[in-house]
Amino acid sequence: MSHPPQIKIPAVYMRGGTSKGVFFRLEDLPQAAQRPGAARDALLLRVIGSPDPYAKQIDGMGGATSSTSKTVILAKSSKPDHDVDYLFGQVAIDKAFVDWSGNCGNLSAAVGSCAISMGLVDNVPRNGVAVVRIWQANISKTIIAHVPMTNGEVQETGDFELDGVTFPAAEVQLAFMNPAADEEGAGGSMFPTGNLVDDLEVPGIGTLKATMINAGIPTIFVNAEEIGYIGTELQDAINGDAAALEKFETIRAYGALRMGLITDIAQAAQRQHTPKVAFVSKPLDYVSSSGKQVHANEIDLLVRALSMGKLHHAMMGTAAVAIGTAAAIPGTLVNLAAGGGERSAVRFGHPSGTLRVGAQAQQVNGEWEVTQASMSRSARVLMEGWVRVPSPI
């Protein structure tokens, strides 16, 4: 019996922020995978090594965490005044499922430099900063990346330090333009319930105060103390607790229903990437996962967030946008945890350290709008060449 050889697909393996993933140019994918659908999903699942009942992704490029089970497809932009179209696929680890419902803010930091290297961006300066206008196709939003250039190549080395990433690199500044979700994303309003704070009824848990916001990515914020935490928890305190993970998933599911992201509670299982659920508290001293001491006077608040059913080791970039936006709006749980009042930026503590994020929010005709959220990240090519996939997929 003969067996067909593996197929070779040009690919780049990149770190962006505190995530990493496999990047493809759309035109390099097999013909059937150049269109959305089952063939594309099957290809990306096999590239990453999912579904894996062992939850290790040994036979693929994934790293067996939500931060490392990611794929990106880039193309020269079809949108006016944009350079590159960016499509993100969050690959489930133990299920045959690719979630296309949201963006990855961390990998957004790698899109500009990868697109430049792939030849998708015109008029790139030889030295200085390349301004790359990115169309985020999952949520129909614009991201502007400021990518440093040296001697005609993307500069990746530098002294910018990002908590959650071991080594320093070059700083990439990101601006998420008008990040509140549109009708396709989640109901067309930054606050889909019309309230800055809601009473969210969660069967088996109780009624929780919650800020549910569409900015960067749909996110449900609750107070740490209401669910039995203080806000300084690290991954082991939650990810090894099956009951805790079930509680957070239940909160996420009922929050998704209240936000209008789903119409039946059972649909939450097929929308794992969004919404995110996070808990906030006032600043406290704690020791980060790297052993770094974080002092309460260095931060405005504490935030812990879950992604794909697990507490994130740092903070998702899109959730950071939601944090910055909510912090800028007086009266949200995020804003209150940070001390209340008007704010244009906050520094928050997460399991790996701290992060600063800014947002420009304003009230127009009684509705809150955010024109821009910004943060700094870094990115680096880890490997480039071809990824091989058994055929047929």
C-alpha positions as CSV (number, residue, x, y, z in Angstrom):
1,M,0.0,0.0,0.0
2,S,1.4,3.4,-1.0
3,H,1.1,6.5,1.0
4,P,1.2,10.0,-0.4
5,P,3.9,12.4,0.6
6,Q,3.4,15.3,2.9
7,I,2.5,18.7,1.3
8,K,4.8,21.7,1.9
9,I,3.3,25.1,2.6
10,P,5.4,28.3,3.0
11,A,4.9,29.6,6.5
12,V,6.5,31.8,9.2
13,Y,6.4,30.9,12.9
14,M,6.3,34.1,14.9
15,R,6.0,35.4,18.4
16,G,3.8,38.4,18.8
17,G,3.4,39.9,22.3
18,T,2.9,37.0,24.7
19,S,1.6,34.6,22.0
20,K,3.0,32.8,19.1
21,G,1.5,31.2,16.0
22,V,1.9,30.0,12.4
23,F,1.6,32.8,9.7
24,F,0.6,32.1,6.1
25,R,0.2,34.2,3.0
26,L,-3.3,33.5,1.6
27,E,-2.0,32.8,-1.9
28,D,0.4,30.1,-0.6
29,L,-2.3,28.0,0.9
30,P,-3.7,25.0,-1.1
31,Q,-6.5,26.2,-3.4
32,A,-9.3,24.6,-1.3
33,A,-8.0,26.3,1.8
34,Q,-7.9,29.8,0.3
35,R,-11.6,30.0,1.0
36,P,-13.3,29.8,4.4
37,G,-14.7,26.4,5.2
38,A,-14.0,22.9,6.2
39,A,-10.9,22.5,4.0
40,R,-9.2,25.5,5.6
41,D,-10.2,24.4,9.1
42,A,-8.9,20.9,8.5
43,L,-5.6,22.2,7.2
44,L,-5.0,24.5,10.2
45,L,-6.0,21.9,12.7
46,R,-3.5,19.5,11.2
47,V,-0.8,22.1,11.1
48,I,-1.2,22.9,14.8
49,G,-1.7,19.3,15.8
50,S,-5.4,19.2,16.9
51,P,-7.6,17.7,18.0
52,D,-5.3,16.0,20.5
53,P,-6.9,13.9,23.3
54,Y,-3.5,14.1,25.1
55,A,-3.8,17.9,25.0
56,K,0.0,18.2,24.1
57,Q,-0.1,18.9,20.3
58,I,3.0,16.8,19.9
59,D,2.3,16.1,16.3
60,G,2.0,19.7,15.2
61,M,3.2,23.3,15.7
62,G,1.0,24.1,18.6
63,G,2.3,24.6,22.1
64,A,-0.7,23.1,24.0
65,T,-1.9,26.4,25.4
66,S,-4.4,29.0,24.1
67,S,-1.4,31.4,23.7
68,T,0.4,29.0,21.3
69,S,-2.4,27.3,19.4
70,K,-2.9,30.1,16.9
71,T,-2.9,30.7,13.1
72,V,-2.8,33.8,10.9
73,I,-3.6,34.3,7.3
74,L,-2.3,37.5,5.6
75,A,-3.1,39.0,2.2
76,K,-2.6,42.3,0.4
77,S,-5.5,44.4,1.5
78,S,-8.7,44.6,-0.5
79,K,-9.8,47.6,1.6
80,P,-9.0,51.2,0.6
81,D,-6.3,52.9,2.7
82,H,-5.1,49.6,4.2
83,D,-2.0,47.6,3.5
84,V,-2.8,44.1,4.7
85,D,-5.8,41.9,5.5
86,Y,-5.3,39.9,8.7
87,L,-7.4,36.9,9.6
88,F,-6.9,35.1,12.9
89,G,-7.9,31.5,13.7
90,Q,-7.8,30.3,17.3
91,V,-7.3,26.5,17.1
92,A,-8.9,24.4,19.9
93,I,-6.5,21.9,21.5
94,D,-8.6,18.9,22.2
95,K,-11.5,19.6,19.8
96,A,-11.7,19.7,16.0
97,F,-12.6,23.4,16.0
98,V,-11.2,26.6,14.7
99,D,-12.8,29.8,16.2
100,W,-12.9,32.7,13.9
101,S,-15.0,34.9,16.1
102,G,-12.4,37.4,17.3
103,N,-8.9,38.9,17.0
104,C,-5.7,38.1,18.8
105,G,-4.2,41.4,20.0
106,N,-0.9,39.9,20.8
107,L,-0.3,38.4,17.4
108,S,-1.5,41.8,15.9
109,A,2.0,43.0,16.9
110,A,3.6,40.5,14.5
111,V,1.3,41.2,11.6
112,G,3.0,44.4,10.4
113,S,6.5,43.0,10.4
114,C,5.4,39.7,8.9
115,A,3.5,41.5,6.1
116,I,6.5,43.6,5.3
117,S,8.7,40.6,5.1
118,M,6.2,38.8,2.9
119,G,6.2,41.8,0.4
120,L,2.6,42.7,1.1
121,V,3.3,46.4,2.1
122,D,4.3,49.1,-0.3
123,N,6.5,52.1,0.3
124,V,8.3,50.9,3.3
125,P,11.0,53.2,4.5
126,R,14.6,51.9,4.6
127,N,15.2,53.3,8.0
128,G,12.8,54.7,10.7
129,V,9.3,53.5,11.3
130,A,7.0,51.8,8.9
131,V,3.3,52.6,9.5
132,V,1.3,49.6,8.5
133,R,-2.5,49.9,8.3
134,I,-4.0,46.5,9.0
135,W,-7.6,45.4,8.3
136,Q,-8.6,42.9,11.0
137,A,-11.0,40.8,9.0
138,N,-12.5,38.8,11.9
139,I,-14.0,41.9,13.5
140,S,-13.8,44.4,10.6
141,K,-11.6,46.9,12.4
142,T,-8.4,48.9,11.7
143,I,-5.2,48.4,13.6
144,I,-2.2,50.6,12.9
145,A,1.2,49.1,13.7
146,H,4.4,51.2,13.9
147,V,7.2,48.8,12.9
148,P,10.9,49.9,13.3
149,M,13.1,49.5,10.2
150,T,16.9,49.3,9.9
151,N,18.7,49.1,6.6
152,G,15.6,48.0,4.7
153,E,14.7,45.2,7.1
154,V,12.3,44.9,10.0
155,Q,14.2,45.5,13.2
156,E,13.4,42.8,15.7
157,T,16.1,43.2,18.4
158,G,16.0,45.9,21.0
159,D,15.7,46.6,24.7
160,F,11.9,46.8,25.1
161,E,10.8,44.5,27.9
162,L,7.4,43.0,28.0
163,D,6.3,41.1,31.1
164,G,5.3,37.5,30.1
165,V,8.2,37.4,27.5
166,T,11.6,36.3,28.7
167,F,13.9,38.3,26.4
168,P,13.8,42.0,25.3
169,A,13.1,43.0,21.7
170,A,12.2,46.0,19.5
171,E,9.1,47.9,20.5
172,V,6.1,47.8,18.2
173,Q,3.4,50.4,19.0
174,L,-0.1,49.4,18.2
175,A,-3.2,51.6,17.8
176,F,-6.6,49.8,17.7
177,M,-8.9,52.3,16.0
178,N,-12.5,52.5,17.0
179,P,-12.2,49.2,18.8
180,A,-15.8,48.8,20.0
181,A,-17.4,45.9,18.2
182,D,-19.8,46.5,15.3
183,E,-23.0,44.8,14.6
184,E,-21.3,41.8,13.1
185,G,-19.0,41.6,16.1
186,A,-21.5,41.9,19.0
187,G,-24.7,44.0,18.8
188,G,-23.3,47.3,17.6
189,S,-22.9,49.0,21.0
190,M,-19.9,49.2,23.3
191,F,-22.2,48.2,26.1
192,P,-24.7,45.8,24.6
193,T,-27.1,45.9,27.6
194,G,-27.0,49.6,27.7
195,N,-25.5,49.6,31.2
196,L,-22.0,50.2,32.5
197,V,-22.7,47.7,35.3
198,D,-25.3,44.9,35.2
199,D,-26.7,42.4,37.7
200,L,-25.7,39.1,35.9
201,E,-27.7,36.1,37.0
202,V,-25.7,33.0,36.8
203,P,-27.5,29.8,37.8
204,G,-25.7,27.9,40.5
205,I,-23.4,30.8,41.3
206,G,-25.6,33.8,42.0
207,T,-26.1,37.3,40.8
208,L,-22.9,39.1,40.1
209,K,-22.1,42.7,39.3
210,A,-20.7,42.7,35.8
211,T,-19.4,45.1,33.2
212,M,-20.0,43.6,29.7
213,I,-18.1,45.5,27.0
214,N,-17.4,45.2,23.3
215,A,-14.0,46.8,22.8
216,G,-11.0,45.0,21.4
217,I,-12.9,41.8,22.1
218,P,-16.2,41.1,23.9
219,T,-15.3,40.8,27.6
220,I,-17.2,40.2,30.8
221,F,-15.6,41.8,33.9
222,V,-16.6,40.8,37.4
223,N,-15.2,41.7,40.8
224,A,-12.7,39.2,42.2
225,E,-14.1,39.2,45.7
226,E,-17.6,38.3,44.5
227,I,-16.3,35.0,43.1
228,G,-14.0,34.2,46.0
229,Y,-10.7,35.6,44.8
230,I,-8.5,38.6,45.7
231,G,-7.0,39.3,42.3
232,T,-3.4,38.3,42.8
233,E,-3.9,34.6,41.7
234,L,-1.5,32.9,39.3
235,Q,-2.3,30.2,36.8
236,D,-1.9,27.2,39.2
237,A,-4.5,28.6,41.6
238,I,-7.2,28.3,39.0
239,N,-6.1,26.1,36.1
240,G,-5.7,23.1,38.4
241,D,-9.2,23.6,39.9
242,A,-11.8,21.9,37.7
243,A,-14.7,23.4,39.8
244,A,-13.2,26.9,39.3
245,L,-12.9,26.5,35.6
246,E,-16.4,25.2,35.3
247,K,-17.6,28.3,37.3
248,F,-15.8,30.7,34.9
249,E,-17.2,28.9,31.9
250,T,-20.7,29.2,33.3
251,I,-20.2,32.9,33.9
252,R,-18.9,33.3,30.4
253,A,-21.8,31.4,28.8
254,Y,-24.5,33.4,30.6
255,G,-22.6,36.6,29.9
256,A,-22.5,35.8,26.2
257,L,-26.2,35.2,26.3
258,R,-26.8,38.5,28.0
259,M,-24.5,40.3,25.5
260,G,-26.5,38.9,22.6
261,L,-23.5,37.0,21.3
262,I,-25.5,33.7,21.4
263,T,-29.2,33.0,21.5
264,D,-29.1,29.7,23.4
265,I,-26.8,28.8,26.3
266,A,-25.6,25.7,24.5
267,Q,-24.1,27.8,21.7
268,A,-21.3,29.0,24.0
269,A,-19.5,25.7,23.5
270,Q,-19.1,26.6,19.8
271,R,-17.8,30.1,20.6
272,Q,-14.9,29.4,22.8
273,H,-12.7,32.4,21.8
274,T,-15.3,35.0,22.7
275,P,-16.4,36.5,24.9
276,K,-13.5,36.6,27.4
277,V,-14.2,36.6,31.2
278,A,-12.0,38.5,33.6
279,F,-12.0,39.5,37.3
280,V,-10.7,42.8,38.7
281,S,-9.7,44.1,42.1
282,K,-7.9,47.1,43.7
283,P,-4.0,47.1,43.7
284,L,-2.3,44.7,46.0
285,D,1.4,43.6,46.4
286,Y,2.1,40.2,44.8
287,V,4.9,38.1,43.3
288,S,4.5,37.4,39.6
289,S,5.0,34.0,37.9
290,S,8.6,34.9,37.1
291,G,9.3,35.8,40.8
292,K,9.2,39.5,40.1
293,Q,7.8,41.6,43.0
294,V,4.9,43.8,41.9
295,H,4.1,46.6,44.3
296,A,0.6,48.0,44.7
297,N,1.9,51.6,44.3
298,E,3.2,50.7,40.8
299,I,-0.2,49.7,39.4
300,D,-3.8,51.1,39.2
301,L,-5.6,47.8,39.5
302,L,-5.3,44.0,39.2
303,V,-6.8,42.0,36.3
304,R,-6.9,38.2,35.7
305,A,-8.4,36.9,32.5
306,L,-9.3,33.5,31.0
307,S,-8.8,32.4,27.4
308,M,-10.1,29.2,25.9
309,G,-11.1,28.0,29.3
310,K,-7.8,28.6,31.2
311,L,-6.3,31.5,33.2
312,H,-4.0,33.4,30.8
313,H,-0.3,33.5,31.8
314,A,-0.2,37.2,31.1
315,M,-2.9,39.2,29.3
316,M,-4.5,38.8,25.9
317,G,-3.9,41.9,23.8
318,T,-7.5,42.3,22.9
319,A,-8.6,42.0,26.5
320,A,-6.0,44.7,27.3
321,V,-7.9,46.9,24.9
322,A,-11.1,46.1,26.7
323,I,-9.4,46.9,30.0
324,G,-8.1,50.3,28.8
325,T,-11.4,51.2,27.3
326,A,-13.4,50.2,30.4
327,A,-11.0,52.0,32.7
328,A,-11.5,55.2,30.7
329,I,-15.2,55.2,31.3
330,P,-16.2,56.4,34.8
331,G,-18.5,53.9,36.6
332,T,-17.4,50.6,35.1
333,L,-16.1,47.9,37.4
334,V,-12.6,48.3,35.8
335,N,-12.7,52.0,36.3
336,L,-13.9,51.7,39.9
337,A,-11.2,49.1,40.7
338,A,-8.6,51.6,39.4
339,G,-10.0,54.3,41.8
340,G,-12.7,55.9,39.6
341,G,-12.7,59.2,37.7
342,E,-11.6,60.0,34.2
343,R,-8.5,58.2,33.0
344,S,-6.7,58.1,29.7
345,A,-4.4,55.2,30.6
346,V,-3.9,52.6,33.3
347,R,-1.2,50.2,34.4
348,F,-2.6,46.9,35.5
349,G,-1.1,43.9,37.2
350,H,-1.5,40.5,35.5
351,P,0.0,37.0,36.4
352,S,3.3,37.7,34.7
353,G,3.8,41.4,35.7
354,T,2.3,44.7,34.5
355,L,1.1,46.3,31.4
356,R,0.2,49.9,30.5
357,V,-2.7,50.5,28.1
358,G,-4.3,53.8,27.0
359,A,-7.7,54.7,25.5
360,Q,-9.5,57.8,24.3
361,A,-13.1,57.7,25.2
362,Q,-15.9,60.2,24.9
363,Q,-19.6,60.5,25.4
364,V,-21.6,61.4,22.3
365,N,-25.4,61.8,22.5
366,G,-25.4,59.8,25.7
367,E,-23.5,56.9,24.2
368,W,-19.8,56.1,25.1
369,E,-17.4,55.9,22.1
370,V,-13.7,55.1,22.1
371,T,-11.7,56.4,19.2
372,Q,-8.5,54.6,19.8
373,A,-6.8,52.2,22.3
374,S,-3.0,51.9,22.3
375,M,-0.3,49.7,23.8
376,S,3.2,48.5,23.1
377,R,4.2,45.0,22.2
378,S,7.1,43.3,20.5
379,A,7.4,40.6,17.8
380,R,10.0,38.3,16.4
381,V,10.4,35.6,13.7
382,L,11.2,32.3,15.3
383,M,11.4,30.2,12.2
384,E,10.5,30.5,8.5
385,G,10.4,28.1,5.6
386,W,7.7,25.4,5.0
387,V,5.3,23.7,7.3
388,R,4.6,20.1,6.3
389,V,1.2,18.5,6.5
390,P,0.2,14.8,5.8
391,S,-1.9,14.4,2.7
392,P,-4.8,13.9,2.3
393,I,-5.9,16.1,5.2
